Amino acid sequence: MTNAEYLFGGYLAMGLVYLIYWWSLRQRERFVERELDIEREMRSDETALT
């Protein structure tokens, strides 16, 4: 393998790691939003009952 091929492989691996990292951050944001929605619904149910 030439030097250029090593460099290309390194960039490819770094890009893949970044993609996975970005995707996991997005999933966590969505999860937090869902938790907040559930909490909000529960609060609105409590106020509706009283």
N, C-alpha and C positions, 0 to 999 in steps of 0.2 A: 504493500500500500504506500502511496505517496503521501507527502506532507499535506497536500491539498485535500486528499480524501479523509485524512484524520481530522482536519479542520472542519470539513463539511459534516462529518459524523458528530463532532462535538457540538456544532451549532444546531444540528437536528435534535440531539438529545436535550440540549438546553431549551429549545423551543417546545419540545414535548413536555418537559417538566413544568415550564411556565404555563402551558395550556392546561395541564391537570390542576395546577395551583389556582389559576383563574376560575376554572370550572367549579372547584370545591368552594371557593369564596362565594360564587354566585348561588350555589346550593344552600350554603349556610345562611345567606341573606334571605333567601326564599323561606327557609325554615323559620327564621326569626319573625318574618312578616306573618307567617301562618300562626305562630304562637300568639302574636299580638292580636290577630283577628279573633282567635278563640277567646282570649281574655276579654276583648271588647264585647263579643257576643254574650259572654257570661254576665258581664256587668249590665248590659242592656236588658237581659232577662231578669236580673235582680230588681232593676228599677221598674220593670213592667209589672212584676208581682206585687210590689208595694203600692 
